[in-house]
């Protein structure tokens, strides 16, 4: 094709209309003399027909271009070596049977590649799948769920689900695994044939279908209740050494708390000391294990006396007693409220009565509703309104010590109830003869008020006679437990 520019109504050099003529940009060839810019176009011969103008300058240029393209193609083309070939391995009879059964074959033979199983001499297609005679299922009880709802969701009838639920004594613990067998389908539901689950560490509950309906049977499992003894070296950290030895976090915390009642765990224990624990434990014959509470807490201290503590109950209160029979002691009282002291013990000018009188306790500037706790172990002597003291709680402690907590807004303990040190007994307020919310705290010895700032209260129990003999027998039995 030739590209020319002969004006808007002209024709190309070969008589081709402008609609079929291509214009080349100015970079393709030389410009017309004296023409620049957008008018700098020149007629360029874009193609060469070797069948015309033989041996002309234009013809030789086309021949040279054709030859150059042919040589370049020959140089850049890949080799002409024959493609590798070979005879594929023959498929044996066994492989061919397997391929046919699995539906692997050519489309020409009518094979659908990828189906589960194709018809062959040993397999025949079924028009419909047969119903499974029984279903063996495993489920787990979720929080808030029960056996009846679980069975109906799995396809059991409402009658069987309700009957099975009525045979279970109490609620099934969340997370319990249940084995369920459902029988042949009858309509849209299946009958319950068997249900089995663990009812506890020592028993399994089995519900079976009988001619007279569902019946329950409890199967006993042997349980070894021998306590578990754990020993080890303290090392770099007591807590993590206990955890590495297999002690649970709760038991490790209880053990450290028991020791802290007798020694300073932070400064009186060295890395070479050895801890010794006895924990209540139940192990079923099927392998399940159930850890209990801490029974014995001991520590063998290098260069110091060993400490042996046993949990023992006296007068309804369980405490830790050391090997000699002396109970865990509480040294000193704690502040009953988390607030600053605003008025001390002694004579002062009363802000309401406007005269000097004896201030029998100390005042804490506690905001309204601040929790108030017992300063030491004791028993509630009085709890209620007490004239100018307002709402008051009065506690009796060992050694003839009494404490009182006045001007409270609310009381949460009753007369005669035992309390432990740090136990909540009420909330601060401004009841009675008071100018604002605060706690008036008093300490009495033998009925006489004493300065709470100078009180050091020691409370401990000592076992004697038959109680001491029973305690020492218990200690001996715990120390005879083998190492776990």
Residue pairs with C-beta under 8 A, 6 or more apart in sequence:
1 14
1 16
1 20
1 21
1 22
1 46
1 47
2 12
2 13
2 14
2 16
2 21
2 43
2 45
2 46
2 47
3 12
3 21
3 22
3 23
3 24
3 43
3 44
3 46
4 10
4 12
4 13
4 21
4 43
5 23
5 41
5 43
6 12
6 18
8 18
10 18
11 17
11 18
12 18
12 20
12 21
13 43
22 46
23 41
24 41
24 42
24 44
24 46
25 41
26 40
26 41
26 42
28 42
28 44
29 42
29 44
30 42
31 40
31 41
31 42
32 39
32 40
32 41
32 42
35 41
45 58
48 58
48 59
48 61
48 62
48 65
49 62
50 59
50 62
50 63
50 66
52 59
53 59
91 99
97 120
99 105
100 111
100 118
100 120
101 117
101 118
101 120
101 122
101 123
102 115
102 117
102 118
103 111
103 112
103 113
103 114
103 115
103 116
103 117
103 118
104 111
104 113
105 111
105 113
111 118
112 118
117 123
119 125
131 184
131 185
133 183
133 184
134 181
134 182
134 183
134 184
134 193
135 154
135 155
135 180
135 181
135 182
135 190
136 179
136 180
136 181
137 154
137 179
137 180
137 181
137 182
138 177
138 178
138 179
138 180
139 150
139 154
139 177
139 178
139 180
140 175
140 176
140 177
140 178
141 147
141 150
141 172
141 173
141 174
141 175
141 176
141 178
142 174
143 174
144 174
145 174
146 165
146 171
146 172
147 161
147 164
147 165
147 168
147 172
147 178
147 195
148 161
148 162
148 164
148 165
149 161
150 178
151 160
151 161
151 164
151 180
151 192
151 195
152 158
152 161
154 180
154 182
155 182
155 185
155 188
155 189
155 190
156 164
156 182
156 189
156 190
156 191
156 192
157 189
157 190
157 191
157 192
160 191
160 192
160 214
161 192
163 213
163 214
164 192
164 195
164 207
164 214
167 207
167 214
167 215
167 216
168 205
168 216
169 199
172 178
172 197
176 197
176 198
177 197
177 198
178 195
178 196
178 197
179 194
179 195
179 196
179 197
180 192
180 194
180 195
181 192
181 193
181 194
181 195
182 190
182 191
182 192
182 193
183 190
183 191
183 192
183 193
183 209
184 190
184 191
191 209
192 207
192 209
192 214
193 208
193 209
194 206
194 207
194 208
194 209
195 206
195 207
196 204
196 205
196 206
196 207
197 204
197 205
198 204
198 205
198 288
199 205
199 218
201 221
201 223
201 282
201 284
201 288
201 290
202 220
202 221
202 222
202 223
202 282
202 284
203 218
203 219
203 220
203 221
204 218
204 219
204 221
205 216
205 217
205 218
205 219
206 216
206 217
206 218
206 219
207 214
207 215
207 216
207 217
208 214
208 215
208 217
221 284
221 285
221 286
222 284
222 285
223 282
223 283
223 284
223 285
224 282
224 283
224 284
224 285
225 280
225 281
225 282
226 281
226 283
226 481
227 278
227 279
227 280
227 281
227 295
227 478
227 481
228 278
228 279
228 280
228 281
228 291
228 481
228 484
229 276
229 277
229 278
229 279
229 481
229 482
229 483
229 484
230 242
230 245
230 246
230 247
230 275
230 276
230 277
230 278
230 279
230 483
230 484
231 245
231 274
231 275
231 276
231 277
231 483
232 241
232 242
232 244
232 245
232 274
232 275
233 241
233 271
233 272
233 273
233 274
233 275
234 241
234 269
234 270
234 271
234 272
234 273
234 274
234 275
234 299
235 241
235 271
236 271
238 256
238 265
238 269
238 275
239 252
239 256
241 275
242 251
242 252
242 255
242 275
242 277
243 249
243 252
245 275
246 484
247 255
247 277
247 279
248 291
251 277
251 279
251 291
251 293
251 294
254 293
254 294
254 297
255 275
255 277
255 294
255 297
256 265
258 294
258 297
258 309
258 311
258 320
258 328
259 265
259 269
259 297
259 299
259 307
259 309
261 320
261 328
261 329
261 330
262 307
262 309
262 320
262 322
262 328
263 269
263 307
268 301
268 304
269 299
269 301
270 301
270 302
272 302
273 299
273 300
273 301
273 302
274 299
274 300
275 298
275 299
276 296
276 297
276 298
276 299
276 300
277 294
277 296
277 297
277 298
278 294
278 295
278 296
278 478
278 481
279 291
279 292
279 293
279 294
279 295
280 291
280 292
280 293
280 294
280 295
281 289
281 290
281 291
281 292
282 289
282 290
282 292
283 289
283 290
284 290
293 311
294 311
295 310
295 311
295 478
296 308
296 309
296 310
296 311
296 475
296 478
296 479
297 309
297 320
298 306
298 307
298 308
298 309
299 306
299 307
300 306
301 307
307 322
308 322
308 323
308 475
308 479
309 320
309 321
309 322
309 323
309 328
310 320
310 321
310 322
310 323
310 471
310 474
310 475
310 478
311 318
311 319
311 320
311 321
312 318
312 319
312 320
312 321
312 327
312 463
312 471
312 474
313 319
314 327
314 461
314 463
314 467
316 418
317 418
319 327
319 328
319 461
320 327
320 328
321 327
321 328
321 461
321 463
321 471
322 328
323 472
323 475
325 462
325 463
325 464
325 468
325 471
325 472
326 460
326 461
326 462
326 463
327 460
327 461
327 462
327 463
328 460
329 458
329 459
329 460
330 376
330 377
330 421
330 457
330 458
330 459
330 460
331 456
331 457
331 458
332 455
332 456
332 457
332 458
333 375
333 376
333 403
333 421
333 443
333 452
333 455
333 457
334 373
334 375
334 376
334 421
334 422
335 364
335 375
336 364
336 372
336 373
336 374
336 375
336 403
336 405
336 439
336 441
337 364
337 366
337 370
337 371
337 372
337 373
337 428
337 439
337 441
338 366
338 370
338 371
339 364
339 365
339 366
339 367
339 370
339 428
339 438
339 439
340 364
340 365
341 362
341 363
341 364
341 365
342 363
342 364
342 365
342 438
343 359
343 362
343 363
344 359
344 362
344 453
345 359
345 360
345 361
345 362
345 449
345 451
345 452
345 453
346 358
346 359
346 451
347 356
347 357
347 358
347 359
348 356
348 357
348 359
349 355
349 356
350 356
350 357
351 435
352 433
352 435
358 449
360 442
360 449
361 404
361 406
361 440
361 441
361 442
361 443
361 449
361 452
362 440
362 441
362 452
362 453
363 438
363 439
363 440
363 441
364 428
364 438
364 439
364 441
365 438
366 372
366 428
366 437
366 438
366 439
367 428
367 437
368 409
368 427
368 428
368 429
368 430
368 437
369 409
369 427
369 428
369 429
370 427
370 428
370 439
371 424
371 427
372 393
372 405
372 408
372 424
372 425
372 426
372 427
372 428
372 439
373 421
373 422
373 423
373 424
373 425
374 395
374 403
374 419
374 420
374 421
374 422
374 423
374 425
375 395
375 403
375 421
375 441
375 443
375 457
376 395
376 397
376 401
376 403
376 421
376 457
376 459
377 397
377 398
377 418
377 419
377 420
377 421
377 459
378 395
378 396
378 397
378 398
378 403
378 418
378 419
379 395
379 396
379 416
379 417
379 418
379 419
380 393
380 394
380 395
380 413
380 414
380 415
380 416
380 417
380 418
380 419
380 425
381 394
381 395
381 396
381 402
381 415
382 392
382 393
382 394
382 415
383 392
383 393
383 394
383 411
383 413
383 414
383 415
384 391
384 392
384 411
384 415
385 391
385 392
385 431
386 392
386 406
386 432
387 432
387 433
388 432
388 433
389 404
389 406
389 407
389 432
389 433
389 440
390 406
390 407
390 408
390 429
390 430
390 431
390 432
390 433
390 434
391 406
391 407
391 408
391 409
391 410
391 411
391 426
391 429
391 431
391 432
392 404
392 405
392 406
392 407
392 408
392 432
393 404
393 405
393 408
393 411
393 413
393 425
393 426
394 402
394 403
394 404
394 405
395 402
395 403
395 404
395 405
395 419
395 425
396 402
397 403
397 457
397 459
398 459
399 445
399 457
399 458
399 459
400 445
400 446
401 443
401 444
401 445
401 455
401 457
402 443
402 444
402 445
402 447
403 441
403 442
403 443
403 444
404 440
404 441
404 442
404 444
405 425
405 426
405 439
405 440
405 441
406 432
406 439
406 440
406 441
406 442
407 428
407 429
407 430
407 431
407 432
407 434
407 437
407 438
407 439
407 440
408 426
408 427
408 428
408 429
408 431
408 439
409 426
409 427
409 428
409 429
409 430
409 431
409 437
410 426
410 427
410 429
411 425
411 426
412 424
412 425
412 426
412 427
413 419
413 423
413 425
413 426
419 425
428 437
428 438
428 439
429 437
430 436
430 437
430 438
434 440
441 452
442 449
442 452
443 449
443 450
443 451
443 452
443 455
444 450
463 471
